Amino acid sequence: MTVGKDVSGLFTDVLKNMHTDDLEIKKLIYLYLINYAKTQPDLVILAINTFVKDAEDSNPLIRALAIRTMGCLHVQEVLDYLCNPLSKCLKDANPYVRKTAVMCVAKVFDLDANVAEENGLVDAVRAALSDSNTMVVSNAVSSLAEMNEMSPQHNVWRLESQSISKLLTAVNECVEWGQIAILEALADYTPKDEKEAENICERVLPRLQHANGSVVLTTVRLLLRYESFVRRADLLARFSKKMVPPLVTLLSSEPEIQYVALRNINIILQRHPRLLSKEIHVFFCRYNDPIYVKYEKLGILVRICSERNTETLLNELKEYAKEVDVEFVHHAILAISRVGIRYESAAKKAIGTLTELVETKVDHVVQDVMVAVAEILRHYPGKFEAVVPTLCEYIDYMAEPQAKASFIWMLGEYSEQVKNISSILNNHIESFMEEEDASVHLAIINSAVKFFVKQPQKGQTLVLKALKTATEKCANPDVRDRAYIYWRLMSADPNAARAVVLADKLPVEPVSVDLSPALLKELICELGRVSSVLQKPGSTFVYKSMEKAGVPLDSSGMGQDDAGDSEDGAPGASAAADGGAIVGGAGTTTAGEPELLISF
């Protein structure tokens, strides 16, 4: 069965062995029944007597196993026989049986919500919130949250202020998954006043020191959400300060946990950009970091750097740009340009660093440097043009279209800085038809026109040659149209052409990598879940049980708690959980875009 073979034909023979006293064999039999119950619903009825008998066994493990298995069968025929044993187990003297029974109620509710309510099972779970055992309390929270998510119209549970104190007491004694369930419930709770919000934040602060990353991130989520309810600046500053050490500690975990932590930190920093500005050294890449961790660290380094540590960061990035991994080098050089663009005081140092890198004469480094320098020059027009003649010495190392287009743009923009610009442009025009990329063609035309407008005597022959080649030989309509426009503009009114070509340009701002405010707000409420790693709302890739049954996906109705909980109270979508397995499949959105679909 576990290797994929169909052994459903042995169903009746397996049923005959249910009366065994061996606990391990009984577990295997129950596992078999769960697996084939839906294909043999009529035969499962034969096992009901044994289930009911085991639910009253003197061994609490057997009682819990029986009630769990009956719930997991998920067969309508079993439902009538399940309610009475389940009601007894909810009042069992053993907390292990009670916590299992509490989770079983959610399965009954999923099968038939009316039966669960009519038999008082939902009320019994609500009463379990006052249980003396914290394990039962945490599972009751998970079960109620899951039922509320299954059927919001039933209004199964809404956390009230009188239950807050009990949950805050229980959270200190629960196992890690229980803590996550309670913290998630508290994070979704709206405090009645500022004093209650401050009290909740104070009580959950010790959870930041927990060893489990998911507990830490869920606590951070709660603190960030409660910021809108706490008005005291000193408390907010203290809460922010308390969040720093645990977030830094997560970076000493396994690479997978590091990646999850970094993705969540990226979201947090968009809310509090200076939260980790003093911890920049923690995010420096190690030689043995996986590449996906290095990429995330580079993004965060640029985000948290300040004017006082830009020099340190640029020196570090320069070392990264000398690595053997081509893609990592590309990201490192891009980070250097972003630092230079972000802080004008660091732009000169960034240009100097890029100039040093181009001297390595490594092809991919030179090409990335060309693009990075062009980005900085576009952001600071009229500054740092002295670097252009230096870059002209490395023209033979460029093969990528983007690098060529960036270099040719610099030639046209700063033609007066380059002594042999005529020969360089002529070489590019000669090889015009050898280039396949339209961006290079457009850059050649633009630079030739700029050179002509600035130096008509020297550039007349070149511009005519470039425009003639583009209009007569190039098959790309965009390139031809650009050439025709320039040609007619210069023929009709040279002064107007000069005014258009040499018009003052606004500084080009870099493309923002920040999330939209609405998406950021939603992801803050989903920290520690899969959605925070994918950086898209859970409603876009999580299916609930009602959608699996055929109800259309309504993203507006899917709240922030789209992830179900495991039987032991473990949130199924907690991203930082150790060893958690999530079952997913490939799907398609209404727009035809492939999506990750996770169903519970």
KOLLUMLUM-554723 format. One record per residue (C-alpha): residue in one letter; x, y, z. Coordinates in pm, 1 decimal. Example, Ala and Ser with C-alpha at 12.3 -4.5 7.8 and 13.67 -1.06 7.14 Angstrom:
BEGIN
code:u:v:w
A:1230.0:-450.0:780.0
S:1367.0:-106.0:714.0
END
This chain:
BEGIN
code:u:v:w
M:0.0:0.0:0.0
T:276.9:244.0:88.3
V:460.3:169.9:-237.7
G:153.5:233.3:-453.4
K:15.2:-118.3:-493.5
D:-361.3:-167.3:-475.6
V:-440.1:-401.9:-187.2
S:-807.2:-307.7:-150.2
G:-899.5:-668.8:-224.8
L:-774.1:-764.9:120.6
F:-1025.1:-535.0:294.6
T:-1237.9:-810.8:452.8
D:-930.5:-1007.5:560.8
V:-782.1:-700.7:729.4
L:-1109.2:-634.6:912.5
K:-1088.3:-980.4:1073.0
N:-763.6:-881.3:1245.9
M:-899.8:-565.8:1412.0
H:-948.5:-738.3:1747.8
T:-575.2:-774.6:1802.8
D:-427.3:-645.8:2127.8
D:-98.8:-551.0:1959.6
L:-94.0:-170.6:1939.3
E:145.3:-154.0:1642.7
I:-61.4:-397.8:1435.1
K:-377.3:-207.7:1529.3
K:-218.4:115.6:1401.5
L:-135.9:-49.3:1069.9
I:-490.4:-184.6:1037.0
Y:-640.2:156.0:1112.1
L:-406.0:314.8:858.5
Y:-524.6:64.1:598.2
L:-888.9:143.6:676.9
I:-831.4:517.0:639.5
N:-668.5:460.5:303.7
Y:-947.1:246.5:153.9
A:-1256.5:364.5:344.2
K:-1382.5:585.3:63.4
T:-1358.9:304.7:-191.7
Q:-1526.9:49.6:40.3
P:-1777.9:256.9:244.6
D:-2019.7:-31.0:291.9
L:-1756.2:-264.0:434.2
V:-1630.4:0.5:676.5
I:-1957.5:-32.3:865.8
L:-1839.1:-379.1:971.0
A:-1557.8:-217.1:1169.2
I:-1780.5:22.4:1365.2
N:-1832.3:-210.1:1663.4
T:-1459.1:-252.1:1705.2
F:-1407.2:125.4:1684.0
V:-1672.7:189.9:1949.2
K:-1525.7:-78.8:2172.2
D:-1173.0:60.4:2132.5
A:-1303.2:410.6:2213.8
E:-1385.8:277.6:2560.5
D:-1061.6:82.3:2607.3
S:-866.4:124.0:2931.0
N:-557.0:232.3:2734.2
P:-580.9:606.7:2647.5
L:-362.2:555.1:2341.1
I:-611.1:306.3:2197.0
R:-905.3:533.7:2282.5
A:-738.4:826.6:2105.1
L:-636.9:608.3:1809.8
A:-991.1:480.2:1764.1
I:-1154.7:822.7:1775.2
R:-890.5:972.9:1544.5
T:-934.4:692.7:1290.1
M:-1312.8:723.3:1289.4
G:-1277.5:1093.6:1214.7
C:-1021.2:1037.8:941.6
L:-1238.5:782.7:760.5
H:-1445.0:1075.9:632.9
V:-1734.2:851.9:535.1
Q:-2094.0:964.6:583.2
E:-2203.9:617.8:694.1
V:-1972.7:631.6:997.8
L:-2098.9:969.8:1114.2
D:-2403.3:838.1:1301.2
Y:-2188.0:599.8:1503.3
L:-1915.6:854.2:1575.4
C:-2100.4:1123.5:1771.5
N:-2160.4:932.4:2097.5
P:-1801.8:797.2:2138.4
L:-1669.0:1140.5:2041.9
S:-1882.9:1313.7:2304.6
K:-1746.7:1078.1:2568.8
C:-1387.3:1128.9:2458.3
L:-1430.3:1508.4:2478.0
K:-1490.6:1459.2:2850.3
D:-1226.0:1188.0:2894.1
A:-1004.0:1202.4:3201.8
N:-688.3:1173.4:2992.0
P:-578.0:1501.8:2821.7
Y:-427.9:1314.9:2526.2
V:-766.7:1166.9:2443.1
R:-937.0:1505.3:2488.3
K:-693.4:1688.4:2260.3
T:-740.4:1419.6:1991.9
A:-1118.4:1436.0:2025.4
V:-1112.1:1814.8:1993.1
M:-938.5:1789.0:1654.9
C:-1179.3:1513.2:1549.2
V:-1472.1:1753.4:1590.0
A:-1330.9:1964.6:1306.5
K:-1338.8:1657.4:1082.0
V:-1700.3:1588.4:1174.5
F:-1784.1:1953.4:1109.4
D:-1621.7:1928.2:768.2
L:-1834.8:1623.8:687.5
D:-2163.0:1767.8:821.7
A:-2168.0:2097.0:1011.2
N:-2529.9:2054.7:1123.7
V:-2460.5:1718.1:1287.0
A:-2162.8:1864.6:1474.9
E:-2372.4:2151.5:1611.0
E:-2687.0:1951.0:1688.5
N:-2490.9:1697.2:1894.9
G:-2320.3:1972.7:2095.8
L:-1974.3:1887.0:1966.2
V:-1890.8:2246.6:1870.0
D:-2001.8:2372.6:2211.8
A:-1780.6:2110.4:2374.0
V:-1481.6:2240.3:2180.4
R:-1560.6:2596.5:2289.9
A:-1570.6:2471.0:2647.3
A:-1230.3:2306.7:2594.9
L:-1077.2:2655.7:2577.7
S:-1104.7:2653.0:2958.1
D:-942.7:2309.4:2990.7
S:-673.3:2267.2:3253.5
N:-435.3:2113.2:2999.9
T:-265.6:2357.5:2762.3
M:-233.3:2094.6:2490.8
V:-612.1:2061.5:2482.8
V:-653.0:2440.5:2478.8
S:-417.0:2486.4:2183.5
N:-589.1:2209.8:1986.9
A:-927.8:2363.1:2067.8
V:-806.2:2693.7:1921.7
S:-684.0:2513.2:1607.9
S:-1008.3:2319.6:1571.9
L:-1230.8:2626.4:1614.4
A:-1021.6:2831.1:1371.8
E:-1039.0:2549.5:1117.2
M:-1416.0:2514.4:1153.6
N:-1459.9:2889.0:1125.6
E:-1258.5:2882.4:806.0
M:-1455.9:2591.3:662.8
S:-1790.0:2760.7:711.9
P:-1771.4:3133.3:798.2
Q:-2150.6:3166.2:783.5
H:-2187.7:2943.8:1091.3
N:-1984.9:3190.3:1297.8
V:-1840.3:2903.0:1497.4
W:-1596.0:3111.9:1696.0
R:-1489.7:3467.1:1751.0
L:-1211.8:3531.6:2001.1
E:-1345.6:3740.2:2289.5
S:-1163.4:3941.8:2551.6
Q:-1258.5:3704.9:2837.9
S:-1068.0:3422.0:2664.5
I:-750.8:3626.9:2608.0
S:-607.7:3578.2:2955.6
K:-650.9:3198.9:2935.5
L:-478.4:3184.2:2598.6
L:-191.2:3406.1:2712.9
T:-138.1:3173.9:3008.9
A:-155.8:2863.2:2792.0
V:85.9:2993.0:2529.4
N:376.6:2976.9:2775.4
E:325.4:2606.3:2845.5
C:226.7:2466.7:2505.0
V:444.4:2277.8:2264.1
E:564.3:2485.9:1971.1
W:273.6:2400.6:1740.1
G:26.0:2487.2:2010.3
Q:199.4:2818.0:2063.2
I:171.3:2894.4:1691.5
A:-203.0:2819.4:1692.3
I:-265.2:3048.1:1989.2
L:-38.8:3325.1:1859.1
E:-215.4:3317.7:1522.7
A:-552.0:3350.4:1695.7
L:-420.4:3643.9:1899.9
A:-271.7:3805.8:1589.2
D:-614.8:3804.0:1422.4
Y:-782.5:3943.8:1734.4
T:-872.2:4313.6:1749.8
P:-800.6:4453.6:2100.1
K:-1080.5:4648.3:2263.1
D:-845.9:4926.8:2374.2
E:-483.5:5034.6:2385.3
K:-423.3:4891.5:2732.9
E:-529.3:4542.6:2624.1
A:-308.2:4564.7:2316.1
E:-8.0:4663.7:2529.6
N:-77.0:4379.1:2772.2
I:-96.0:4119.7:2494.5
C:228.0:4244.2:2338.3
E:406.4:4236.5:2674.6
R:286.2:3882.2:2745.3
V:397.4:3739.5:2410.4
L:741.9:3904.8:2400.4
P:912.7:3598.4:2560.0
R:801.3:3392.0:2257.2
L:1059.8:3582.7:2052.4
Q:1325.6:3377.2:2229.5
H:1179.4:3044.6:2118.1
A:1400.9:2804.8:1924.1
N:1137.8:2740.6:1658.4
G:1149.4:2991.3:1374.5
S:776.8:2971.1:1307.4
V:697.1:3072.1:1667.0
V:931.7:3368.5:1632.7
L:784.2:3486.1:1302.7
T:426.5:3446.2:1426.0
T:513.0:3657.0:1731.6
V:668.6:3920.5:1508.0
R:351.8:3917.2:1298.8
L:142.8:3982.6:1610.5
L:367.2:4270.9:1722.7
L:360.9:4434.2:1379.8
R:-15.3:4406.9:1355.4
Y:-66.6:4553.0:1703.7
E:143.5:4857.7:1618.8
S:-173.5:5029.8:1501.1
F:-329.4:4983.3:1846.7
V:-28.3:5088.9:2059.9
R:38.5:5461.3:2055.3
R:322.4:5492.7:2307.0
A:640.9:5560.9:2112.1
D:864.5:5419.2:2385.7
L:679.0:5086.0:2381.5
L:688.5:5064.2:2003.1
A:1063.5:5134.0:2009.1
R:1112.8:4862.9:2274.3
F:909.4:4610.4:2075.9
S:1113.6:4685.5:1762.6
K:1438.0:4648.1:1956.0
K:1322.0:4312.4:2094.4
M:1251.4:4181.2:1744.4
V:1608.7:4230.6:1619.2
P:1802.2:3953.7:1806.0
P:1561.0:3667.1:1718.8
L:1551.3:3769.0:1353.1
V:1930.3:3773.6:1344.5
T:1943.7:3435.8:1521.6
L:1730.3:3277.7:1247.7
L:2017.3:3344.0:1005.8
S:2232.2:3089.9:1187.7
S:1988.6:2808.2:1108.6
E:1987.6:2568.5:815.1
P:1989.4:2726.1:466.8
E:1622.1:2650.5:409.8
I:1521.5:2822.3:734.6
Q:1756.4:3108.1:649.6
Y:1581.6:3156.5:317.9
V:1238.6:3166.2:480.4
A:1369.6:3409.6:742.6
L:1525.9:3634.5:477.5
R:1205.9:3646.3:272.6
N:1012.6:3745.9:583.8
I:1278.0:3996.7:688.8
N:1249.6:4153.7:344.5
I:880.3:4216.0:411.3
I:942.5:4345.0:764.1
L:1206.8:4589.7:642.0
Q:957.7:4745.8:404.8
R:753.6:4836.4:712.7
H:1059.1:4931.0:925.9
P:1349.9:5015.7:691.2
R:1595.6:5094.2:974.9
L:1513.4:4798.6:1197.0
L:1832.0:4606.0:1110.3
S:2055.7:4888.2:987.6
K:2309.6:4819.3:1264.2
E:2326.3:4448.6:1179.3
I:2455.7:4482.0:823.9
H:2750.5:4246.8:885.0
V:2510.7:3964.1:968.9
F:2383.6:3968.2:610.7
F:2723.8:3940.8:444.4
C:2735.1:3630.9:225.2
R:2935.0:3330.3:340.8
Y:3134.3:3119.4:97.5
N:2916.0:2814.9:166.1
D:2577.9:2987.9:145.1
P:2345.6:2843.3:-121.9
I:2292.2:3076.5:-414.4
Y:1926.8:3143.4:-327.1
V:2033.5:3263.1:18.8
K:2300.5:3487.4:-131.7
Y:2049.3:3653.7:-362.8
E:1818.8:3735.5:-71.8
K:2106.3:3868.5:135.4
L:2215.2:4100.3:-145.6
G:1868.1:4249.3:-165.5
I:1854.2:4305.4:208.6
L:2205.5:4453.6:220.9
V:2104.0:4722.8:-26.5
R:1781.3:4784.2:164.3
I:1936.4:4828.5:510.9
C:2254.0:5014.3:417.6
S:2288.7:5376.5:530.1
E:2523.7:5656.2:433.7
R:2762.8:5572.7:715.7
N:2825.7:5214.3:602.2
T:2806.3:5243.0:222.8
E:3184.0:5224.5:188.5
T:3196.6:4899.3:386.6
L:2915.3:4754.7:179.9
L:3069.1:4857.4:-153.1
N:3399.8:4694.0:-57.5
E:3213.0:4376.0:30.3
L:3015.1:4381.4:-293.9
K:3337.2:4428.4:-489.0
E:3465.1:4100.5:-347.3
Y:3140.4:3927.2:-445.5
A:3184.4:4058.6:-800.4
K:3508.5:3860.6:-826.1
E:3338.6:3526.1:-760.1
V:3319.5:3253.6:-1024.0
D:2939.3:3228.8:-1026.1
V:2830.4:3445.9:-1320.7
E:2474.9:3505.9:-1197.1
F:2592.5:3596.7:-847.4
V:2844.3:3839.0:-996.2
H:2563.3:3994.1:-1200.3
H:2353.6:4047.9:-885.9
A:2651.8:4187.2:-693.4
I:2731.9:4446.1:-963.1
L:2364.8:4538.1:-983.9
A:2368.4:4589.3:-605.5
I:2666.9:4824.2:-638.9
S:2474.7:5041.3:-884.2
R:2167.6:5040.6:-657.7
V:2375.8:5163.0:-364.0
G:2523.7:5438.9:-580.5
I:2178.2:5540.9:-701.9
R:2027.3:5533.1:-355.0
Y:2290.8:5758.2:-193.1
E:2450.4:6038.7:-390.6
S:2737.1:6048.6:-141.3
A:2817.5:5687.1:-234.7
A:2783.1:5734.4:-612.7
K:3145.4:5839.1:-661.3
K:3269.4:5541.0:-460.5
A:3036.1:5311.4:-656.4
I:3173.0:5443.1:-988.5
G:3527.2:5389.0:-859.3
T:3443.8:5034.3:-752.6
L:3292.7:4955.3:-1091.6
T:3598.0:5101.3:-1266.7
E:3823.5:4871.4:-1064.6
L:3609.2:4574.0:-1161.0
V:3619.3:4652.5:-1531.7
E:3997.1:4635.2:-1514.5
T:3970.5:4262.1:-1447.6
K:3888.4:4224.6:-1820.9
V:3650.6:3937.6:-1749.9
D:3380.7:3941.4:-2017.9
H:3070.1:3905.5:-1801.7
V:3207.0:4147.2:-1541.4
V:3282.1:4414.6:-1803.2
Q:2934.9:4375.1:-1955.0
D:2757.0:4404.3:-1620.4
V:2970.7:4704.8:-1528.4
M:2865.4:4882.7:-1849.4
V:2499.4:4840.4:-1759.5
A:2556.1:4944.2:-1396.3
V:2753.4:5258.3:-1486.5
A:2487.5:5359.7:-1740.3
E:2219.2:5328.4:-1469.0
I:2416.0:5557.1:-1235.6
L:2483.3:5813.0:-1510.2
R:2114.6:5816.8:-1601.5
H:2028.6:5889.5:-1239.1
Y:2290.7:6164.7:-1207.3
P:2291.0:6336.6:-1549.0
G:2593.1:6557.5:-1609.0
K:2800.9:6392.4:-1333.5
F:3073.7:6128.3:-1338.8
E:3111.2:6152.4:-1719.9
A:3488.9:6126.2:-1677.2
V:3447.9:5748.3:-1645.7
V:3329.9:5709.0:-2008.0
P:3675.9:5732.0:-2176.1
T:3801.6:5461.4:-1939.8
L:3517.4:5228.8:-2038.9
C:3599.5:5280.0:-2408.3
E:3919.2:5082.2:-2356.8
Y:3717.0:4765.2:-2290.2
I:3486.1:4773.4:-2591.0
D:3618.0:4440.4:-2718.9
Y:3486.9:4254.8:-2412.0
M:3120.0:4323.0:-2482.3
A:2893.4:4069.0:-2649.3
E:2558.8:4101.3:-2469.4
P:2304.2:4337.8:-2631.5
Q:2219.0:4514.9:-2306.0
A:2584.2:4595.8:-2238.9
K:2634.4:4717.8:-2595.0
A:2323.0:4935.2:-2583.0
S:2432.3:5087.7:-2251.0
F:2781.3:5161.8:-2378.1
I:2657.4:5315.7:-2705.5
W:2412.2:5530.4:-2508.6
M:2704.2:5664.5:-2302.7
L:2893.6:5741.6:-2624.5
G:2611.2:5956.8:-2754.8
E:2536.2:6122.9:-2422.1
Y:2899.1:6212.0:-2348.8
S:3047.9:6224.6:-2700.8
E:3259.8:6527.5:-2612.7
Q:3446.0:6315.3:-2354.9
V:3557.9:6051.7:-2608.4
K:3839.2:6144.3:-2847.2
N:3797.1:5861.1:-3099.1
I:3416.9:5853.6:-3092.5
S:3397.4:5878.5:-3473.5
S:3583.2:5553.1:-3526.9
I:3394.3:5374.8:-3247.0
L:3054.9:5478.0:-3379.4
N:3160.8:5397.8:-3734.6
N:3255.8:5044.2:-3630.2
H:2914.0:4995.2:-3473.0
I:2738.0:5130.8:-3779.9
E:2943.0:4898.3:-4000.9
S:2827.4:4602.1:-3793.7
F:2469.0:4733.8:-3773.0
M:2314.1:4443.7:-3963.0
E:2515.3:4189.2:-3766.1
E:2331.1:4291.1:-3451.3
E:2001.5:4117.3:-3391.4
D:1875.7:4311.3:-3091.8
A:1659.3:4617.1:-3160.4
S:1784.5:4796.7:-2846.3
V:2136.9:4806.1:-2994.7
H:2002.5:4938.0:-3327.0
L:1809.4:5212.8:-3151.1
A:2110.1:5303.2:-2937.5
I:2331.0:5338.3:-3247.5
I:2077.7:5566.9:-3417.5
N:2030.1:5779.7:-3106.4
S:2403.7:5815.6:-3043.9
A:2476.2:5903.2:-3409.5
V:2208.5:6173.9:-3404.6
K:2334.9:6315.8:-3074.0
F:2690.4:6321.5:-3204.5
F:2576.0:6504.7:-3519.3
V:2374.6:6760.6:-3322.9
K:2666.9:6831.9:-3091.1
Q:2939.9:6823.8:-3359.3
P:2776.9:6869.6:-3704.8
Q:3102.3:6877.5:-3900.2
K:3233.1:6548.8:-3761.9
G:2901.6:6368.7:-3731.8
Q:2730.8:6441.5:-4061.9
T:2876.7:6145.7:-4249.9
L:2811.6:5907.0:-3960.1
V:2451.4:6010.0:-3904.5
L:2365.2:5978.9:-4273.2
K:2524.8:5637.7:-4286.5
A:2337.6:5522.7:-3974.4
L:1998.6:5653.4:-4089.5
K:2039.4:5514.7:-4439.2
T:2133.5:5170.9:-4307.2
A:1840.3:5169.5:-4065.2
T:1580.5:5278.0:-4320.5
E:1696.3:5067.1:-4613.5
K:1830.8:4746.4:-4463.9
C:1670.5:4697.0:-4123.2
A:1353.5:4486.3:-4112.1
N:1244.2:4601.7:-3764.6
P:963.4:4859.8:-3803.0
D:1043.5:5032.2:-3473.1
V:1402.4:5093.3:-3579.6
R:1297.5:5215.0:-3924.5
D:1035.6:5448.6:-3780.0
R:1284.6:5598.8:-3535.5
A:1531.1:5659.9:-3817.3
Y:1265.1:5821.1:-4038.4
I:1150.6:6048.1:-3755.0
Y:1503.7:6171.6:-3689.2
W:1576.7:6215.8:-4058.5
R:1264.2:6420.7:-4127.3
L:1304.6:6623.1:-3807.4
M:1661.2:6720.7:-3891.3
S:1570.9:6793.4:-4254.2
A:1271.2:7010.8:-4164.4
D:1409.2:7209.6:-3871.2
P:1763.8:7148.1:-3740.3
N:1705.7:7377.1:-3441.8
A:1394.8:7185.5:-3338.8
A:1589.8:6861.5:-3376.0
R:1862.3:7000.0:-3152.5
A:1606.1:7106.9:-2892.1
V:1446.7:6760.1:-2893.8
V:1765.5:6555.7:-2889.5
L:1951.2:6764.7:-2630.9
A:1652.8:6846.7:-2410.7
D:1715.9:6836.4:-2037.0
K:1622.7:6496.6:-1901.1
L:1486.2:6414.6:-1560.8
P:1695.3:6174.1:-1351.9
V:1591.4:5817.1:-1424.3
E:1470.5:5649.1:-1107.2
P:1548.5:5279.1:-1059.2
V:1266.5:5029.0:-1083.3
S:1113.1:4987.1:-738.8
V:1145.5:4643.9:-581.5
D:906.2:4731.1:-298.5
L:567.1:4568.7:-261.3
S:254.5:4774.8:-304.7
P:113.0:4913.0:24.4
A:-197.7:4695.4:0.8
L:2.7:4377.5:-65.4
L:253.9:4466.1:206.2
K:-25.1:4508.1:460.5
E:-168.5:4170.0:367.0
L:167.8:3992.3:378.6
I:247.4:4144.5:718.1
C:-61.5:3960.1:841.2
E:72.6:3636.5:688.6
L:431.6:3640.2:813.7
G:572.9:3293.5:869.0
R:345.0:3132.0:612.8
V:404.1:3013.5:258.3
S:254.4:3337.7:128.1
S:534.9:3539.4:289.5
V:793.1:3329.0:105.2
L:613.3:3349.9:-228.8
Q:527.4:3713.9:-148.5
K:175.7:3678.6:-279.6
P:-149.1:3651.5:-79.6
G:-249.6:3306.2:33.5
S:-585.6:3346.4:-139.3
T:-410.8:3321.0:-476.2
F:-278.2:2968.7:-424.5
V:-465.6:2801.3:-134.9
Y:-787.0:2611.5:-194.7
K:-1028.2:2553.6:89.5
S:-1243.0:2245.5:122.4
M:-1548.4:2420.9:-22.2
E:-1352.2:2511.7:-335.3
K:-1234.1:2152.1:-365.7
A:-1600.4:2050.6:-358.0
G:-1672.0:2263.3:-661.8
V:-1753.7:2605.7:-517.3
P:-1575.4:2873.3:-727.9
L:-1265.9:3030.4:-578.2
D:-1354.1:3368.4:-429.4
S:-1033.8:3544.0:-337.4
S:-1224.2:3827.4:-170.5
G:-1379.2:3585.7:74.0
M:-1058.3:3408.2:163.3
G:-917.1:3563.3:475.5
Q:-567.8:3586.7:598.1
D:-580.0:3242.5:761.2
D:-594.3:3031.5:446.3
A:-381.7:2752.6:585.7
G:-541.0:2463.8:767.7
D:-396.1:2303.7:1075.8
S:-262.0:1955.7:1118.3
E:-412.3:1708.9:1355.1
D:-172.6:1799.6:1632.0
G:-240.2:2168.4:1596.6
A:35.8:2241.8:1346.9
P:-49.2:2513.4:1097.2
G:-18.2:2348.6:758.1
A:107.4:2664.3:589.9
S:367.4:2765.3:847.1
A:671.9:2825.1:634.0
A:939.3:2810.2:900.3
A:828.2:2478.3:1046.2
D:1090.3:2212.0:1079.0
G:1021.7:1913.3:859.5
G:666.4:2012.3:761.2
A:543.6:1869.2:431.4
I:298.6:2054.9:213.3
V:113.7:1878.7:-63.0
G:68.6:2097.3:-368.1
G:-3.8:2073.6:-735.1
A:18.0:2281.5:-1046.0
G:-288.7:2477.0:-1145.4
T:-386.1:2767.4:-1364.0
T:-538.9:3103.4:-1279.3
T:-821.6:3260.3:-1476.9
A:-559.3:3452.4:-1671.0
G:-386.6:3129.9:-1772.7
E:-82.0:3188.1:-1552.5
P:57.0:2873.7:-1383.9
E:8.6:2887.8:-1009.4
L:99.9:2682.7:-705.2
L:-218.9:2537.3:-561.4
I:-215.4:2404.9:-207.0
S:-528.5:2237.5:-74.8
F:-626.3:2116.6:268.0
END
